[in-house]
Amino acid sequence: MSLRRRRAAPAGRGLQQLEALRGQFGPAVERRRYTLLRRFDRATLGSAAAVRRLHEVLCQVLAYPDSPRVHRLALRLLGGFDQRADLRRHARALAGSGIAGTDISFRFFAPTALWLARRWPRQLAYDWHAWDDPARLQEVLSLLAVHAETPGLDEWDLGLRGWLARLKPPAMGDAAFVVRRLAGRIGEPFVFERLVDGVDAPMVLRAGRDTPSRSRGMRVPRRPVYQRAALSRQWPDLVVELARPPAVRTVPVGEGRRLIELALGAMVTHERDLDIFSYGDPRDVRLVDCGEGLQFAAIGAQPDRRLLLESVYGYLTLRNGVPTGYLLTSALYGSAEVAFNVFDTFRGFEAARTYAGVLAMTRRLFGAQAFTVFPYQLGGAGNDEGLDSGAWWFYHRLGFRPRHRATRSLMRREEARRARDPAYRSSRATLERLASHNLYWQAGTVRDDVMGVIPLANAGLAVSDFLARHGGGDADRGAARCVRDARRLLGGGPGRGWTAGERLAYERWAPLVLLLPGVSRWPAADRAALVRVIRAKGGRRETRFVAAFDAHARLRRALVALARATRP
């Protein structure tokens, strides 16, 4: 046996012992965990899989430390993880793991690619080996050159890679060059994003000392919360949990910007992308503290990226400052759609209690009392991961139920089978049927004017019909005419003191205002209140729009009537 293998063998056994302590706490466990962790200051592991396992254990320990010395040791080991000899030896095999010192390959969406290109221009390149058809990039090659370079482009065929090598600065990655050059050339952000996303290029972020990594991408707390006793296995009572509002702190713009970057980095290192983090507004970031080390960084969208109606926020889940997952809420009508995701490393660690914190936070921010989970989260629409994890039964156990009649009947049959045989598990085909419709949970009286039930998308169809009949084919002129008509109808509109975001919100809402049933007969106070609702949509904090909208009874009823009266 080689010397390297002899050294790796006891380290491997120590890693197995560390993994066996997962989720266990107490004084004796703390002593054993600390002793085992100290071995990995010098010990090396013999395989890429073992190196990854050690990294995940350290992330778990940092999120759930059982003492200050364990926390300090895990933090130090993770901080220097890219300097480990075994990591360097297996770095290529660990590409895509998000571990410091390893490359990350992904088809980044345009805004994320632009963020990476601006921050790490040397490291962002195209992954040519994973690219089946770069012809789409070839089509935009002429947009990358200045006019004085076009004679060469017209005459010489250097090939796509040859021309990129010639056009870009020597120290810049080819993907960084393309993304930055297109962003500078195309003034309209939406067009830039469509163009870059249409190229659909696989990219690779080469590892650097400060590139995003899960090893160092965290928010180290001043006072960690230590896990002294076993994790609770009791399922939460949502009624009780929603009655405990979490603490919410508005953060300064600088801290908001750092939290957005932390969220972006967490997505990059997990090879995922979420628009709301890319379009996050550092003026609308809050830190929600649910206690026991659980926090959420709540991130609102820039005014020009907000939806017309519902308010969408993205959240990074933090446990002692370690990103453990992310979620998305879409709120209106005292209700919210919730998309909840836990990173693989932390599955099995208090998922139900964390989700209860999510709902308590959503109620605190938006006044939501009704919640819905859409099919993809449950395993529908091709989400195999949701089916494999039994996500539908996770939400069922929390008290969520379907409204769809056939799905309710199927649920009752499955409940009866489980009652007769505790070992019974729903088949994959059954789970697919169950996951084909939304689940709901409501506090108090069941309402029909909630997210997932109201066909809000139909309001957009009504606007399309209206503009097709009255827009005259000129979108800009039609929009200006709608603004004038809405101002006349409501008796108010953009004026001195309105921000660009507030003006944009009014312009976007103007066609909808003209279609609201009975709006011309509303009392002047209600029409003035509608102006305030619209202005809040473009204001600094979109939660204020939700509060203003939900307080406007006539507006709520009118929008429901319009949506239900319009058909695809």
JOGI-V704965 format. One record per residue. N is the residue number from 1. OMEGA is omega in whole degrees, -180 to 180 (none if undefined). Layout:
n	omega
N	OMEGA
N	OMEGA
This chain:
n	omega
1	-179
2	178
3	-180
4	-179
5	179
6	178
7	-176
8	-175
9	178
10	177
11	178
12	178
13	178
14	178
15	177
16	179
17	176
18	-179
19	179
20	180
21	-178
22	178
23	178
24	-178
25	-178
26	-176
27	-178
28	179
29	180
30	-180
31	-179
32	-179
33	-180
34	180
35	-180
36	-179
37	-178
38	180
39	-172
40	168
41	-177
42	-176
43	177
44	-178
45	-169
46	-178
47	177
48	180
49	180
50	178
51	178
52	-179
53	177
54	180
55	-179
56	177
57	-179
58	177
59	178
60	180
61	-180
62	178
63	-179
64	-179
65	179
66	175
67	177
68	-176
69	176
70	179
71	-179
72	-178
73	179
74	179
75	180
76	-180
77	178
78	-179
79	180
80	-173
81	-178
82	178
83	-179
84	179
85	-179
86	176
87	-180
88	-179
89	-175
90	-175
91	-178
92	180
93	-178
94	178
95	-179
96	-179
97	-176
98	179
99	178
100	-180
101	179
102	-180
103	179
104	179
105	-178
106	173
107	-175
108	173
109	-172
110	-178
111	177
112	178
113	179
114	177
115	179
116	-178
117	180
118	-178
119	-176
120	-175
121	180
122	-170
123	-173
124	-177
125	174
126	176
127	-172
128	-179
129	-179
130	-173
131	-178
132	-173
133	178
134	-176
135	-179
136	177
137	177
138	-177
139	-178
140	-177
141	-178
142	179
143	-176
144	-175
145	170
146	-171
147	-178
148	178
149	-173
150	176
151	178
152	179
153	-178
154	-171
155	-170
156	176
157	179
158	-175
159	-176
160	-178
161	178
162	180
163	178
164	178
165	-178
166	-175
167	-172
168	172
169	-175
170	-174
171	-176
172	175
173	-176
174	178
175	178
176	179
177	-177
178	-177
179	-180
180	-180
181	179
182	178
183	178
184	-177
185	-174
186	-174
187	-179
188	-175
189	-177
190	178
191	177
192	-177
193	178
194	-179
195	-179
196	180
197	177
198	175
199	174
200	-173
201	170
202	-179
203	176
204	174
205	-179
206	-177
207	174
208	-176
209	-175
210	176
211	-177
212	176
213	176
214	-179
215	-177
216	-178
217	-178
218	180
219	-173
220	-178
221	175
222	-178
223	178
224	174
225	-175
226	-179
227	-175
228	-176
229	-178
230	177
231	180
232	177
233	-178
234	179
235	-175
236	171
237	-173
238	178
239	179
240	-176
241	-179
242	178
243	179
244	-177
245	178
246	177
247	-179
248	179
249	173
250	-176
251	175
252	-176
253	180
254	178
255	177
256	179
257	179
258	179
259	176
260	179
261	176
262	179
263	178
264	179
265	179
266	179
267	-180
268	-176
269	173
270	179
271	177
272	180
273	179
274	-174
275	-172
276	177
277	178
278	-178
279	-177
280	179
281	-178
282	176
283	-177
284	177
285	177
286	178
287	-178
288	-176
289	180
290	-179
291	178
292	176
293	-178
294	178
295	174
296	171
297	-177
298	-171
299	177
300	-176
301	171
302	-175
303	-177
304	-180
305	-178
306	174
307	-179
308	-172
309	-174
310	-179
311	-178
312	174
313	173
314	-175
315	170
316	179
317	-178
318	172
319	-172
320	176
321	180
322	177
323	-179
324	180
325	179
326	179
327	-177
328	173
329	177
330	-167
331	173
332	178
333	179
334	-177
335	-178
336	164
337	-177
338	173
339	-169
340	-179
341	176
342	177
343	-173
344	-176
345	-171
346	176
347	-175
348	177
349	170
350	-179
351	-178
352	-180
353	176
354	-180
355	175
356	176
357	177
358	-178
359	177
360	177
361	-179
362	176
363	-179
364	-176
365	-171
366	-177
367	-177
368	175
369	178
370	-175
371	178
372	177
373	-175
374	-168
375	-176
376	179
377	-176
378	-177
379	178
380	176
381	175
382	179
383	-178
384	-180
385	178
386	177
387	-178
388	-177
389	-177
390	-175
391	-177
392	-178
393	173
394	-180
395	177
396	-179
397	177
398	178
399	177
400	-179
401	177
402	172
403	-178
404	-170
405	-177
406	179
407	177
408	179
409	178
410	178
411	-178
412	177
413	179
414	177
415	-180
416	178
417	179
418	179
419	179
420	-176
421	-178
422	-180
423	-177
424	176
425	179
426	178
427	179
428	179
429	178
430	178
431	178
432	178
433	179
434	-174
435	-177
436	180
437	-178
438	167
439	-176
440	169
441	-179
442	171
443	179
444	-175
445	178
446	-179
447	175
448	179
449	-179
450	177
451	-178
452	178
453	177
454	178
455	-174
456	-179
457	-179
458	176
459	176
460	177
461	179
462	178
463	179
464	179
465	-178
466	-178
467	178
468	-179
469	-170
470	-176
471	178
472	178
473	179
474	-174
475	-177
476	179
477	179
478	179
479	179
480	179
481	178
482	179
483	180
484	-179
485	179
486	177
487	180
488	-178
489	-175
490	-179
491	179
492	-179
493	-176
494	179
495	180
496	180
497	178
498	178
499	178
500	179
501	179
502	177
503	179
504	179
505	179
506	179
507	-179
508	-177
509	-171
510	179
511	180
512	179
513	-177
514	-177
515	-177
516	-178
517	174
518	-174
519	-179
520	-180
521	179
522	172
523	-178
524	-179
525	180
526	178
527	177
528	178
529	177
530	176
531	180
532	177
533	-178
534	180
535	179
536	178
537	179
538	-177
539	-174
540	-173
541	-172
542	175
543	178
544	175
545	-179
546	180
547	-179
548	179
549	-176
550	178
551	-176
552	-173
553	-179
554	179
555	180
556	-178
557	-178
558	-179
559	177
560	-179
561	180
562	-178
563	-177
564	179
565	-178
566	-180
567	176
568	none
